Amino acid sequence: MRRTSADRLETTAMATTSDVRDILELDTSQTNDFVTKESLMNDGKKKKLKKPDPAVKRPEGMHRELWGLLHSDSRYQTELQPAITSKLWDAYHSESYYLLLQVSYGAITLIAATTGKNDEGSAFCTVCNSEFSIKYGGLNDITKHVGGQKHKNLSKQKASMPSLNSFFKTDKKSNDKETDVIAAEVAMVDLVVELNLPLSTLDKINKVVKKVFKDSDIAKNFQCARSKGTAIVKEISAKATLSLGERISRQPFTVSTDGSNDAGCHKLYPLVIKSVNPDTLEVSSEILSIPICEGSSTGENIFNLIEAEFKAHKIPWENCLALGADNAPVMVGRDKGVYGHMSRKNSPIFMAGCVCHLIHIAAEKGAACLPLDVSQLLIDAYYYLDKSSKRQSFFKEMQLLHDVKQGKILKHVSTRWLSIKKCLPRLIENWEPLYTFFKSEESASTSATAKEKTGRLKRLFASRTNQLICKFLVDALQPFDAINTELQSDASKIHVLQQRLEKLIKQLMVKFVQPAVFQRDGIFANLEKENLRQSSDIIIGKAAAEFIAQEKSKMKESRLSEFFDAARDFYVTSITYLRAKLPLKNDVYSHAAVINPANQLTCQFQSVEFFIKRFPVLLPPNASLHDLQLEFATYQCTDIASCIEERMDKTWASISRLTEGQEPIFKLLPQVMLHLLTIPHSSAHCERIFSLVRKNHTEFRSRLENSTMEALLIAKSRPGSAGDRDYSKEELSELKSAYHRSLKN
C-alpha cells in the first residue's frame, strides 16, 4: 500500500524542530515543537523567541533523539540538564571503553551508551527493579512503563513501606525522647545495683513499668531486662575504671586491699582507691578493680596483682602515698609482705594499718581476763532460743511473768567482738527471765545432754557475780565502741587519729591509775601495782556500782575481791596491748594534725615541709616550697570560720574557693591538704566492700560470674546515688549501644 501525501505530512509533523535543524545543520537555538513552513523559510516576521540557555547544549557525540528527549521536555530540564554538561560528556566520550551516563528522574534512570558507531538508549526503573528499552519510543516508552499495572502495584507497596530513614530519626523531639528513655533505663539499673537486687529483677520491672505508667511515652518505650541491664552495668564499670585510672595516673592517691573468699574457692582482692575528685574536691573511695588471686595468697602474689593493674592503667608508683590494709603479716611485712614489695618500688610509701582491728583485739584480750566468758554466754543463749518457736513462746511467757519488755536476745558475731556492746544490755535486761526459763528447761529435759546444757546456763544466770561482770563490761567497753564507731566513718580522720587514740588510752587509764602517776607520766605511765588505785577506788561504772550497793549483802567478799582484781586486769591488759600496737609515736600521724583547722595558729610549717620531703609528688611541678610556705603563712592569718564544715575535705574545698578580688587566695595549700586526707586511718572502707560481696553473691545467685560481680561493685562504689547521677547525651548514647556491643563480643 502506497503512502499518501497526507500520511507523509503527518509523519513529517512528528519530527521536532531540533531534529530537522540538526540534520540540515541550521541554528538549533530555536525551540518550536514542530517543523513548519514558516520555520524553514524564515519569512522575516518578528517573533518572540524564548531565550536559549547558553550553558546547556547537546554534547558532541550524544544521540540527538536522546538529547531531544532530555532537553525539550520541561519536566526533565530542571533536574536533568545540570547533570549533562559538555565538559562531563567530553570527559566520558574521550574514553575508549564502554561507558554509561546515568541521569535520575523520579523512579526512572535513563542510560545513554556509546560504543563507537552504535548508539543505544535504555532506562532502568528502581521501583520494578528492571531495565527496558527507550531506543525507539523515547518518552512514550517511559510513559507506557510507568502506566503499567506492575509498576503501579509496586509503587503502592513501596509507598506503604517505611523509609530506612524512619529507623534513624534525626529530629530533635525524637532524639530527646530516645535520650529520656535510655536515661530512665540507666537510672533503673543504678537503683537495682544500689539496692543489691538481682539483675533478673529488671525482667519484672520492664513489665511493671509499662503497666503502671500507661500514659507515659517513656514507659511505653522502656526496654531493659537483665541482659541489657548487665551490659549497661559492665559498660558503666568499664568507664568508671578507665576514668579513675586516668585520674590517679596524674595525681597522688592511696590504695587499700584485703582478701575475701566469699565468691568461691579463689580469693578476691579489691583495690580500693582513695583520691580527690577534681570536680567536687571531695575525698572518695572507689574500686579500681577486683583481681582474683588463684594461687596462694603470699605477699608477692598479692603485690603482683596490684602491679599488673598499675601497669594496665599506666599509673606511676610515685603517685601512691600509702598502702591501707589490716595488720596481717602478709600485708605489713617489710620483707616478704605486700608493703615490703611496694616499698622497693616506691620507698616513701606509708603503711597505714587498721587501728580498728587493734582496738577490737585489745578489748577482746582484756575481756579474756574476766572469770566469765561473756561472748560465749551470749552465743549459747541466742542459739538455744533461735531455732525453736516453742522455746521462744515459752521465753515470752517468762518475760511477762517478770514484767520485762518482750524482745529477742540479740546475736553476737564473734568476728566482730565489739558487737558485744550492743548485745549485752538486752541480756542484762532479761537476766531474771532467762534464769527462770533455763531452770524450767532443765527440769523438763529428758536427755542427759540437754539437762547438762540447760543446767550449765541456769547456773551462769544464777550467779550475781556474773551479772556484775556483765554490767561492768557494758561501761568498760564504752570508750572502745565510741572510737571504733568514729573511725569506721567514710570521712577521713587522719588529722585527728593520734589525738583520738591518746584520748582512748587516757579514758581507760584514769579509771585505775593513781592520779599523781598519770599527771607525772601521762599515757605512758608504768602500770606496776604500786601505781594503781586500790580495789575500792577502781571506777567500774554506775550500773555495776549500784548493783554492788544493792546486792553486797548477798555476795561473798571473796567474790567481790575476785571481781575487782579481774576489772583491774581488764584495764591493764587492754592498755598494755594498745600502747604496744597503736601508732602513738608515728611521724605521719603526728604531723597530720596540721590539716586540722583547729590547729591553725599552733601548727608549724615544718609539718607541711615534712610531707613535701617525704612525698615530693604533693608539690605541683611549677610550684616551689617557698610559694607553699607563703600560702601557709597567709592561711594562719586568714579568718576561715565561714569555711568550717563537718567533713575535713569539704572544709579545705571551701578554703580553696576563698578569693581576693578575682584571684583565689590559696592555690597550693588546699591541694596538698586534700591529697594528705587520702591516707587511710583504717580498713573499714575495704570491709564495706566485703559486705557488698556477701550481699550480692548469695546462695540464690550462686552462678554470678566474677566479671559481673566486679562490675556490680565498681558501679556501686561510684560517688552519688541512683537518681542523682547525671549522664551526658554522649554517655547515654554509648550506654544505649552497650547491649549490641556485648552481643558482638
VEXNUPA-62824 format. One record per residue: residue in one letter; y, z, x of N, C-alpha, C in turn. Coordinates in pm, whole numbers, plus 50000, padded with zeros to 5 digits. Example, Ala and Ser with C-alpha at 12.3 -4.5 7.8 and 13.67 -1.06 7.14 Angstrom:
// VEXNUPA-62824
A494315078051319495505078051230496705078051320S497755070851285498945071451367500035078751290
// end
This chain:
// VEXNUPA-62824
M498805000050085500005000050000501235000050087R502144990550056503344989350138504374999150089R505105004550187506145014450156507405007350115T508075012050009509315006149960510465010950043S511595004450019512815008550091513225022350048A512925025749922513275039349874512475049949949D511175046449972510355056050048510885057750188R511265046150248511775047150384513055055050388L513895053350283515155060850277514895075850264E513875078850179513535093050162513045098950294T512265091150366511755096050495512885097850593T513835088650590514985089750680515795102050647A515885104850515516675116550475516085129550525M514805129350557514175141650604514535144650748A515045134850820515415137250960516725144550966T516845153051059518075160751075519035153251164T520305157151154521345150951237521045152751384S520615164651419520375167351561519255158751615D518245155551530517145146951576517665132951609V518405127251513518895113451531519835112551650R520765121951658521745121551767521065123551902D520035131351898519325133552023518615120852068I518025113651970517325101052002518315090552049L519465089851979520465079852016521345084252130E521115096452180521895101952291523365102452257L523645106852129525025108752086525385123352101D526615126452060527085140352068526255148951973T525665159652024524805168451943525545180651891S526885180951908527625192751863527795193051713Q527685181451645527825181251500526565187151437T526755194551332525645202551277525325199051132N525635186151086525275182350950523775183150933D523355187250816521925189150795521155176050790F521775164750729521035152150714521865140450771V521165130250805521805118150859522395110050744T523685106650754524355098350652525005086450719K525415077350634526095065550686527385069250754E528135078450691529425082350747529255089250883S528155097250892527985104251019527645094851132L526985083551100526625073951205527805064851239M528535060051136529615050551157530885057151202N531005070251176532195077551219533435070651169D533725071551033534815064250970536175069451007G536225079951087537515084451136538225094351049K537605097150930538255106950846538175120650909K539265128150892539305141650947538465151050861K537545157450924536685166850854536695180250927K536555190450846536465203750906535075205750964L535055206851090533765208551159533615223051206K532395227651192532085241151243532035240951394K532795249951453532855250151599531495253851656P531015245751745529705248851803529805260851898D528675267051915528605278252010528275272452147P529295271952234529075265452364528055272852449A527795285452416526885293152501525425290252469V525195283752347523825281252305523595266252299K522815260952389522455246852392520945245752408R520425234552365518975232552381518645231552528P517805240252575517425239552717516755226452747E517025221352863516435208752903514915210252915G514215201452851512755201952858512125208352736M512935215152651512355221352531512215210652423H511075211052356510825201252249511905202552144R512505190952100513645191252009513275196551872E512015194251826511625199451695511605214751696L511125220351805511125234851816512545240251825W513375233451903514765237751915515485236751782G515235225751707515855224351577515435235351482L514165238851490513685249551404514375262751435L514525265751564515115278451606516625278551590H517255267051619518695266651631519415263951501S518835255651414519585251451295519435261051178D518335268851176518145278051063518945290751087S519855294050994520755305451013519995318651019R518805319150959518055331650960517575335251100Y517475325351185516945327951318518025329651422Q519205324051395520165322451503520595335751563T520885345551480521435358151531520455365151625E519175365051587518215372751665517525364651773L517435351151751516615343451842517405336451951Q518585331851919519315323752015519655330952145P520075343552139520385350152267519185350752361A517975349952304516795351052390516465337852458I517035326652408516685313552463517905307752532T518095310752653519225305552729518725294852824S519655286252864519285275452957518765281153088K519415291953133519015297753260517585302853254L517255309753137515895315053122514895303753115W515235293353036514305282053021514115274953154D515195273153228515085266553359514185274453452A514335287853443513525296253532512045294553500Y511715293853370510315292053333509865277653360H510745267853327510375253853336510135249553480S510765256653573510625252953714509255256753770E508525265353698507205269453746506205258153722S505235256653808504255245853798503075249653709Y502925262453677501785266753597502165267553449Y501155269153367501335270053223502145282453188L503105280853099503935292453063504165292952914L504495304952868504775307452727506125314352715L506905309952621508145316752586507985322452447Q507995335652439507805342152310509135347552259V509415344752132510605349752068510195355851934S510485368651915510015375651796511015374251683Y510485371851564511305372151444510475378351333G510805390751298510025397651197508605399651246A507655395651164506255397251199505705385251273I506525374351287506055361851347506605360451488T505725356751578506145353851715505945338951739L507055331751770506985317451795506705315051943I505825305551969505415303052106505695288452141A506485286152245506735272552295505985271052424A505185260652434504355259052552504625245652617T504625244752747504785232152818503665230952918T503065219752921502035216753020502325203253083G503545201253125503925188353183504365178653076K503535168453044503915158252946503665162752802N502645171252782502275175252646503025187752604D503655187352487504355198952432503625203552307E503435216152295502775221752180503575233452126G503385236551998504045248151937503105255651846S503135268551851502295276951765503025290051739A502485297651644503085310551609501975320951597F502355333351620501405344551611501945354751511C501115358551414501505368251312500965381951351T501875391651368501475405151407500885413151292V501145408551167500565415251051499095411551036C498825398451042497455393551027496685393551158N497415395451268496795395351400496075382051423S496795370851391496185357551406497235347551452E496785336551509497665326051560497455313551474F498565306151447498455293951368499455283751422S499195271151394500005260151450501235257551364I502345254751432503575250351364504045237151426K503075229951481503425217751556504025207051467Y503515205851343503965195151256504885199951145G504555211251083505345215950970506515224851008G506485230651127507585239151171507765251251081L508995252651031509335264250947508505264350819N508155252550771507345251750650505975258250671D505405256350792504115262750822504235277950822I505365282650874505585297150875505725302350733T506505295050649506725299350510505415299850434K504565289650456503275289650389502425301650431H502445304750561501625315950608502095329350550V503435331150552503975343750501503725345150351G503695334150277503455334650133501995335650096G501115335250194499685335750166499225349450119Q498095349550043497595362049986497135371850094K496515366550199496045375250307497205382550373H498285375150401499435381250466500085391750374K500165388650245500785398150151499995411150143N498675409850132497835421950122497955430650247L497915424350362498005431950487499395438150504S500425431350453501785436750460501895449550378K501275449550257501315461650173500605473250241Q499455470150301498705480750370499505486450487K500135477650560500915482150675502115490550632A502735486950520503895494450471503505508550427S502275510050374501835523250327501385532250440M501095526450554500635534450669501815540750741P501695553550782502805559950856502995553850993S504225553051031504545547651163504115557451272L503795552051387503425560551500504555570151536N505785565751514506935574351545506995586751456S506335585751338506375597351249505615609251307F504715606251400503975617151465504755623051581F505815616951618506665621751728508095622651678K508325631951586509635633151523510675637751624T511775631251620512815634451718514085639751653D514115640151517515335645151456515445660151481K516655665051480516945678951518516265688851425K516275686051293515685695351198514185696851222S513515685551249512085686151275511785693951401N512585691451505512395698651631512605713651612D513645717251538513915731451514512765737851435K512225730551340511135735751259509895738051345E509565728451430508405729851518508615741351616T509835742951664510135753951756509955767351687D510405768351561510265780851486508785784151464V507985774051440506555776351415505865781651540I506085775051654505425779551777505955793151820A507245795851791507805809151822507105819851740A506825816851612506105826351527504675828451576E504045817751621502675818851672502625827351799V503575825151889503625832852013503915847551985A504825850251891505125864151855503895871151798M503115863951718501905869951661500875872651769V500755863651865499835865851978500305877852059D501605879052082502155890752152501775903652081L501855903551948501545915551871500075919351884V499195909451876497755912051889497445917852027V498075912452131497855917352267498385931552281E499585934052228500205947152243499405958152173L498785955052061498015964951985496555965652028N496205958452135494835958452188493815954052084L494215944651998493305939451897492495927951953P491285925651902490515913851946491255900951912L491115890951997491775878151971491205871451846S489995875351807489425869851683490225874151560T491065884351575491945888551465492835877051420L493175868251512494045856951479493415847551376D492075847151372491405838751272491785843051131K491815856151109492175861450977493675860550954I494455863551058495915862951043496355848951004N495695838951061496035825051032495935821950883K494935827950816494745825550672495645834550588V495775847150630496565856750551498035852750548V498565848150661499985844350667500295833450566K499415823650552499655812650458499615817550313K498735827450288498595832350152499725841650113V500165849950205501195859850174502565853450166F502865844450259504195838250265504115823850218K503835821950090503615808650035504875800050039D506035806250027507285798650019507855795350157S507225799850262507755797850396507185785150459D508065776550506507635764450577506955767950708I507425778650771506815782850897505375787250873A505155795150766503805799750735502875788150700K503405778150630502585766650593502095759150716N502915758750820502565751350941501985760451050F501795773251018501245782751116499775779351143Q499465776051267498105772251305497785778751439C497295791151436496995798051561495805807451540A494625802351569493415810551564493065815251705R491845820351723491525826851850491555817251970S491115804851952491085795552066492495792452115K493375789252021494755786452058495425799052110G495135810552048495705823252094495295826552235T494025824352268493545826652405494255817752504A494435805052466495135795652555496585800052577I497235804952471498615809552483498695821752573V497765831252556497765843252640497595839652786K496675830552814496435826552953497635819153011E498295811252930499495804152977500615814053005I500795823952917501825834152937501555842053064S500295846053084499965853953203500125845853330A499775832953325499935824553444501395823153482K502255821353382503685820153411504265833453458A503795844553399504265857753441503875860553586T502645857053621502175858953759502975850453856L503225837953819503985828953906505415834053924S506035838453815507405843553822507485856153908L506525865253888506525877653966506275874854113G505355865654142505075862154281506285856254352E507015847454282508215841554341509285852154365R509395861854272510425872254286510165881154407I508945886154419508675895754527508525888854663S508455875554661508455868554790509865868054849R510875871954768512265871354814512935885054821Q512245895754772512905908754768511895919854793P512345931954827511425943154851510685947354725F509505953154744508685957854632507645967554686T506885973654596505745981954635504535977754555V503345980054609502105976454542501235988754529S500585990154414499666001154389498365995554336T497276002254369495965997754320494996009354319D493936007454244492846017154236491666010054172G490466014954196489276008254146488886012754007S488406003153928487916006153794486665997953770N485606004253726484355997053697484085996553547D485145997053467484985997153322484615983453267A484745973053349484495959553298483115954353337G482235962653390480905957953426480445963753559C479535956353624478965961353749479915959853866H480885950953856481855948953963483075957653939K483775960554046484985968754035486225960054028L487105963853939488385956953927489435964754006Y490305957454072491395963754147492725957554104P493305962453996494585957053950495685959354053L496415948954086497535950154179498805951854096V499285964154090500455967354009501675967154100I502595958154068503795956254148504955963554083K505655971354164506865978154117508055971754187S508945965854109510065958554167511275959254076V512385954254126513645954154050513765940753979N513925941053850514165928853774515605924253800P515805912553860517165908353896518065905853776D517485903453659518285900853539518795913653475T517925923653463518295936153396518615947453493L518265945553622518455955853725517685968653690E516535967153626515665978353596514415977653682V513905989353719512665990153796511505990153697S510605980553711509485979453618508185977053694S507085980753630505745978753687505065967353613E504585957553687503905946053629502655943053710I501675937153645500425933653712500565919753773L500275918853900500275905853967498955898653940S497865905753956496545900253930495545911853926I494325908653884493255918653882492045912753952P492065912554085490925906854158489685915654144I488535909554163487245916454149486635918254287C486215930354317485515933254443484015932754413E483365922154457481955920254426481055927554525G481545930254644480765937654742481045952454734S480735959554840481025973954844482515976054856S483005986754795484445989354791484885996754918T484855989555028485345995155155486835992355167G487465999555259488895997355280489205983055320E488335977255402488565963555449488445953655334N487425955255249487235945855138488375946755037I488835958855010489955960454917491225954354976F491435956555106492605950655173492535935455168N491345929755186491215915155183491595909555047L491285916954939491685912554806493205911754795I493875922154847495345922654840495945911554925E495425909855046495975899655137495785885655080A494655883155014494425869954955495465866854849E495815876654767496845874454665498215872254728F498505879654835499795877954903499895863854962K498815859055019498835845555078498965834954969A498305837054857498365827254748499785825554696H500555836254696501925835854645502975835554757K502505834254881503395833454998504345845555004I503755857354991504525869854992504485875655133P505615877255198505605883055334505315898055330W504545902855425504195917055430505435925755453E506455920255516507655928055544508355932755417N508135925555305508795929255179508135941155111C506905944655154506165955555091506575968855153L507235977355074507735990055124506666000855127A505746000855028504806012055018503536007754946L502476015154973501216013954900501046026354815G500866024454686500606035654595499136036054557A498516047754571497096049154539496766063754521D495516066354476495076080254471494806084854615N494296096754629494166102654762492766101254821A492006091554772490666089254824490756084154968P489826088255055489846083855195489816068655212V489126061655120489056047155131490426040755114M491346047955050492696042855029493666047655137V493656060555166494686066355253494276066955399G493036063055431492576063955569493436055755665R493826061755776494696054955873493936045355964D492616046255964491826037656050491136026655969K490196030655883489426020955807489836020155661G490786028255621491256027855484492166015855458V492496013755331493386002655294494736004355361Y495246016755364496546019155427496506015855575G495406019055643495286015855784495366000855810H494675992955728494715978255744496105972855713M496755978455610498085973655574499125977455679S498995989155739499965993455841499865984855966R498695978755990498575969656105499255956356076K499435953055949500195941055911501685944055903N502015956155859503415959955839503535974855873S503885977555997503855991456047504756001155970P505935997155917506786007055847506286010955709I505216004355659504796006755520504496021455497F504856026355380504726040555346503526042655255M502746053155281501606056655197502046066755092A502146062354968502576071054858501356075654781G500846087454815499706092954744500096097854606C499106101754527499356106354391499426121454387V500616126954367500776141554362500186147154232C500076138954128499486143854003498036147754024H497306139954102495926143354133495856156554210L496756158354304496756170454386497046182854300I497996181654209498336192854120497156196054029H496506185853982495326187553897494216195153972I493956191054095492886197354174493256211754207A494536214254236494966227954268494716237354150A495056232954029494836241353911493346243753888E492546233353910491096234753891490496244353992K490936243554117490436252754221490846267154190G492066268954139492496282354103491666288153990A491356279953888490586284753773489156288153813A488656281953920487296284953965487156299254015C488286305854046488256319854092488096329753976L488266325053853488156333953737486686336253703P486346348153649484946351253616484406343153498L485266336053426484836328053312485106313353340D484086304853317484266290353329484836285353195V486156285153187486836281653061486546267253022S486486258453119486216244353091484866242453023Q483856249253075482516247953017482446254152879L483176265052858483206271452727483766261952621L484836254952655485436245352562484466234052531I483786229152633482856217952614481686222052526D481106233852552479956238452475480326240552327A481466246852302481876249452164482156236452089Y482786226952156483116214252090481866206552053Y480956204752148479796196252123478766202852030Y478776216152021477866222551927478276219451783L479576217951760480086215251625480246200351596D480346192251698480796178351683479856169851598K478576170751620477636161151558476986166051429S477376177651383476726183051263477756186251156S477706178951046478616181650935478306195050870K477016199150875476626212050818477276223450895R477246222551029477856232951112479366233251094Q479976221351085481426220751066481826227050932S481036224550830481336230350698481216245550702F480186250550771479996264950781481106271450865F481556264150970482636269451054483936270450974K484176261050883485366261750798485316274150708E484126277850664483986289950583484346302350665M483976302150794484326313350882485836314050904Q486486302550911487946302450926488616308250802L488106304650685488656310350561488416325450555L487256329750601486916343850599487876352050684H488296346550798489186353750890490656349950870D490926342250763492306338250731492966330850848V492226321250901492716312951011492896298650959K493956292251000494226278550959493086269451002Q492606261350908491476252650938491886241551033G491026239151132491276228751231490076227351322K489876215351376488746212951465489006218751603I487916221851673488006225551814488276212851892L489296212851976489716200752048488796197952165K488646185052193487756180752301488476181552436H487836188052530488356188852667487666178352753V488476170352825487946159952914487936165453055S486756166853113486636173353243487316165453354T487366152153341488026144253446489546145653443R490066150453332491496153653323491596168653296W491436176353402491226190653385492396197453316L493606192353337494766198953277494846197053126S493946188853071493886188252924493446201552866I492936210252951492546223752907493726231352849K494936227952898496156234552848496386231252700K495986219452657496156215552516495056221252427C493866223452485492716227652405492606242852390L493046250252491492856264752489493546271852372P494786268552338495416275652226494616274852097R494006263452066493196262151944491946271051953L491356271752073490176280152091490526294952071I491676298952124492096313052111492396316451966E493016307351893493306309651751492016312151671N490936305451709489676306351634488656315351705W489136324651787488226333051864487316341251772E487866348151677487066356451586486166347951496P486666336951434485756328551356484596322851438L484866319351565483806314051650482746324751680Y483216337051703482246347851729481346349951607T481936350551489481156352551367480226340651343F480716328851369479916316651349478676316751438F478856319151568477696318651659476756330551638K477286341451591476426352951558475496349251442S476046342351341475236337951228474236327151270E474686318051357473806307451404472636313051484E472906323651563471836329551643470766335651553S471206342651450470236348951359469466338751276A470096327251253469436316851173468586307551257S468696308051389467946298951477466476302551475T465646292251474464196294251471463556291651607S464136282251685463566279151816464176288051923A463426290152030463896298552140465086292352211T465066279252224466166272252293467466273752216A467416271452085468606272552002469106286951998K468156296451991468546310551987469216314752118E468716309452230469296312952361470706306952375K470886294652328472186287952338473226294752251T472906297152125473866303552036474106318152075G473086324552129473256338452174474206339252293R474086329852384474996329752500476436327652456L476656318452366478016315952317478536327952238K477666334552163478086346552089478576357352185R477846359352295478216369752392479546366252462L479766353252488481026349152552482216352252461F482066349452331483166351952237483266366652198A482236374452229482296388852200483066396452308S483256390252425483906396952537485426396552524R486066408452526487526409052524488106404352657T487386406352766487856401752897487976386552899N486986379752840487046365052833488246360452751Q488516367452642489676364052560490966366152638L491016376852717492186379652800492376368752905I491286364152966491366353653069491926340853008C491476337452889491976325152823493466326252794K493916337952747495346339852720496156339052849F495626344652958496306343953087496406329553136L495306322153120495266308453173496256299353100V496466301452971497436293452896498816294752958D499216306952995500526309153057500546304253201A499476306553275499436302853417499476287753437L498916280253344498876265553358500156258753312Q501086266253253502296260253200503096252653307P503346258253425504096250653527503346238253574F502026239053587501226227453627501356216253524D501226219853398501266209853292502656203453280A503696211653299505066206553285505386195953391I505056198853517505376189253624504466177153616N503226179353574502306168053562502786158353454T503286163853344503816155353236505056147753283E505926154253357507136147653405506806136353503L505866138853593505556128953696504686117553644Q504156118853525503416107753465504346097953394S505636100953397506616092153335506656078653407D506956068153329507056054753387508336053353469A509326061653442510586061253517510366066753658S511096061153754510946065453893511456079753911K510706087753990511056101754014511096104954163I511126094954248511066097554391512286105654438H513426104054371514656110854413514636125854384V513716130454295513626144754262512236150254291L511376142254352509986146354370509866159054453Q510486159154570510346170954656510956183354590Q512056181554522512686192754451511756198454343R511076189554268510166194054164508936200954222L508436196254332507266202354394507596216354448E508746217654509509166230854558509386240454442K509906235254331510126243654213508786248654157L507766240154156506446244054107505886255654190I505966254254321505426264854407506206277754389K507506276554374508326288654354507956295454222Q507786287654116507426293353984506116301153991L505196296654073503916303454086504006315554179M504746314254289504786325054389505526337354340V506566335554261507336347254216506506356254125K505386351354073504566359353983503676369354057F503446367054188502526376154257502956379754400V504046373654452504536376754586505696386554575Q505746395954668506826405654669508176398654685P509176402554606510496395854609511116395254749A511036406054826511646406354959510996396055051V509696394755039508976385055124509386370855086F509506368254957509876354654916511306351254957Q512216360854944513596358354985513686355355134R512836361855210512876360055355512216347055401D511076343855344510286332555395510196320655299G510626322755177510616311655081509216307455042I509056294655011507776289654959506676289355065F507046291055190506036291055296505716305255344A505996315155261505716329155297504216331255313N503886340455403502496343855427501906350955305L500686347055266500066352555146499046363455178E499336370955283498476382455311498626392955201K497606401555189497566411055078498766420355076E499276424155196500416433255201501706426755152N501746413655144502936406655096502896403954946L501816408254880501636405154738501956417354652R502246414554527502546425254432501286433554402Q501526445754353500436454054304499886447954175S498656451554144497996445754026498816447753900S499376459553884500136462353762501446454453755D501896448953872503156441453876502966426253866I501736421753873501486407253866501856402153726I502596391253722503026385553594501896376853539I501366381153425500216374153367500566367053237G501816367553194502216360753072502346370152954K503166366652859503456375252744502226377852659A501466367252629500316368752540499256377852601A498996376052731497986384352797498446398852806A499736401152836500256414852847500176421952712E500506414952603500426421052470498976423952432F498066415552472496656417852442496146430452512I496566432052640496156444052714496716456452646A497966455652604498586467252538497846470952410Q497326461152338496626463852211495166468052232E494516461952330493076463852346492696472252468K493656478252535493356485652659492376497052634S492506503552521491636514952491490186510552471K489976497852436488636492752411488046485752533M488816485052642488366478052762488146487852877K487166485052958486886493353073487916490753183E488236501053261489176499553373488636489853476S487346490253496486756481153595486946466553554R486856464053422487076450453373488526446253392L489436455253365490856452053385491156449753532S490586458053619490806456353763490246443053811E489076439653758488456426653792489336415153746F489926416653629490806406153576492036404253665F492706415053705493926413753786493606407853924D492476411453980492076405554108491836390554094A491216386853981490956372653957492266364953935A493236371153866494536364753844495246362453977R495196372754066495836371254197495146360054277D493826359554272493086349054344493416335154290F493626334454159494016321554099495296316354163Y496306325054172497586320954229497476317854378V496796326254451496686324354596495966311354629T494856308854560494076296654586494886284154551S495556284354437496356272754395497476269954494I498216280554533499346278754624498886274054761T497786279454808497266275454939496936260554941Y496316255654835495966241454829497216232654816L498156236754731499366228854710500186227754838R500326238654910501126238355033500456229955141A499116229155136498406221355237498406206455206K498436202755077498246188755038499516181554993L500456188854933501646182154881502566177754994P503276166554976504196161455080505526169055080L505456182055113506656190555106507616188155223K507106182555333507946180255451507996165455489N507766156855391507766142455417509206137355426D509506129855532510876124955555511336115355445V510426106955398510806097255295511256104355168Y510476114355124510846121655003512076130455026S512236135555147513416143955177514696135755170H514686124155235515886115655237516106108555104A515066107655020515216100854892516156108254797A516476120654829517416128254745518786121754743V519076113054840520376106254844520546096954724I519446092854663519516083754547520096090954426N519896104054420520306111954304521826113954303P522546109154200523996111054193524406125754188A523466134554152523786148854153524086153654295N523606146354395523856149754536524936140854597Q525786135154514526796125554559527676131154670L528086143554657529036149354753528356156354869T527086159654855526406167554959525556159155053C525046147855007524186139555091525006132255198Q524336129055306524976122255418524496107855429F525316099655495524936085655516523706084455605Q523406094955683522226094555769520946092155688S520926096755563519746094455480519606079655446V520726073155415520686058755388520296051155514E520856055255626520556048755753519076050255789F518476061755753517056063855779516216053055712F516526049855588515756039755515516016025755570I517236022755610517546009555663516796007255794K516706017555876515986016256003514486014955982R513966022055883512526021255856512166008455784F512986004455688512725992255610513915982655626P513965974855734515105965755756515305955655644V514255952755566514355942855459515295947555348L515615960555344516525965755241517935960455256L518345957255378519705952455402519735937255392P520555931655304520645917055290520995910455423P520575897955444520765891155573522225890455619N523155888255529524555886255567525365899255567A524695910655550525395923555545525135931355673S526015940755700525885949255819525795963855778L525315972055869525205986355842526595992455822H527595986855890528965991755875529475989355732D529165977455676529575974455538528925984355440L527665987555464526955996855378527536010955389Q527906014855511528496028255531529836029355460L530616018555464531906018555396531726019855245E530726012955190530456014155047529976028255012F529186034455098528706047955071529866057855069A530816056155161531986064855164532816063055037T532936050354992533656047654867532926053854748Y531606053054750530776058854643531016073954632Q531106080854745531306095354743532696099154689C533626089754695534986092554648535266086454510T534236081254443534406074554314533836083154201D534576083654091534096090953973533076082253900I531826086653899530746078753837530186085853714A530936095153659530446102853543530076093753426S530806082953407530546073953295529286065453316C528766065553437527606057253470526286064753459I526326077853443525116085853446524296083353319E523016079853339522076077853228520786085253258E519896085453160518656093053176517776087253285R517636074253286516846067653391517726064753511M517186067253630517986065453751518276050753779D517336041753748517586027553772518726022553684K518816027553560519926023553473521256029353523T521196041153582522416047153638522966038453749W522096034153841522586025853952522936011653907A522306007053800522715994153744524135995053689S524466006353625525836008353575526826009653689I526436016353797527316017653914527596003953974S526605995253974526795981954033527785973553952R528035977353827528945969553742530375974753746L530625985453820531985990453834532835980253909T534015977753857534885967653919536265973353948E536915966554039538315969454071539045956254062G539755954353951540285941153922539145932453873Q538915921453940537825912453905536645913654001E536805921554106535775922654209534935935254189P533595934354206532775946454198533065955754316I533055968654289533335978454395532155979554490F530925979154434529725980954516528835968554507K528545962754622527685950954628526355953854697L526375962754796525185965254878524465978054837L525215988854818524606002054797523696002354674P524095997154557523175997354442521875989854468Q521955978654543520735971254574519765979754654V520275986554756519425994954841518796006154759M519606012754676519106023954598518056019454495L518286008154431517326003154332515995999554397H516035993254513514795989854582514046002354628L514756012954665514096025554703513406031954583L513946029754464513336035454344511996029054309T511636018154378510326011954353509196019454421I509506028554514508456036254582507806045554479P506496044454458505846052454353505716067154391H505786075854292505626090154313504256094954267S503506086254196502156089454152501446076454120S500166077454087499396065554048499216064953897A500116071353823499996071753677500076057753617H500896048953677501006035453621499706027653638C498926030553745497606024353759496626030053657E496706043053635495816049353537496056043753396R497306040453367497596034553236496926020953222I496836013453333496156000553330494676002453299F494056012553362492646015153337492406018953191S493346026053134493226029452992493236016852907L494046006952947494085994352874492775986852889V492145987653006490855981253026489835986852927R489805999852914488856006252823489166002952677K490456001152645490825998052507490495983552471N490445974752570490165960652544488705956952565H488085962652668486685959452697485805969952631T485605968752501484825978352424483425972752398E482575980852336481225976352304481235965252201F482325963852127482445953052029482965940252093R483415941052216483915929252288483215928452423S481905930152422481145930752546481105917452620R481375906452549481335893152613482705888652663L483665897452660485005893952704484995890452853E485415878252886485395873753025486465881053106N486195882153236487155888953323488485881453330S488415867953323489655860053327490505862653203T489845863953087490585867052965491115881252969M490295890453021490745904253037491985904953126E491955897653236493095897553327494335892053258A494155881153183495295875153112495885884753010L495025891952939495495901552838496315912752902L495825918153014496515929453077497815924953143I497815913053202499055908053264500105905553156A499685899453046500635896752936501165909852878K500315920052871500725932752813501645940552906S501505938453038502305946153135503735941053149R504045929653086505405924253097506415933553030P507635933653078508675941753012508915936952869G509335946052783509615942552644508415944952555S508575941552428507505943452331507475931652236A506415930752157506235919552065507395918951966G507925907151947509055905251856510405906251924D510445913052040511715914752111511885904552224R510795898652268510875889152378511435875852329D512305869952408512905857052375512315846352467Y511935835152409511395823952485512325812052469S512545804952578513375792952572512595781652503K513315771152464512665759652399511675752952494E512015752752623511115746752721509825754952732E509965768252732508785776852740507915775252616L508555774752499507795773152375507085759652371S507735749452424507115736152428505865736252516E505925743152629504765743952717503665752352656L504035763152587503025771452521502355763752407K503105755052343502555747152233501455737952282S501635732352400500635722952454499575729952538A499625743252546498655750652629497235748652579Y497065748352448495715746952392495105733452430H495895722652421495395709352455495035708652604R495835715052687495535715052832494255723052859S494045733752783492835741752804491585733752766L491685725152667490535716852629490205706752737K491245701152802491015691652911490355698453030N490795710853056490225717953171488795722453145
// end
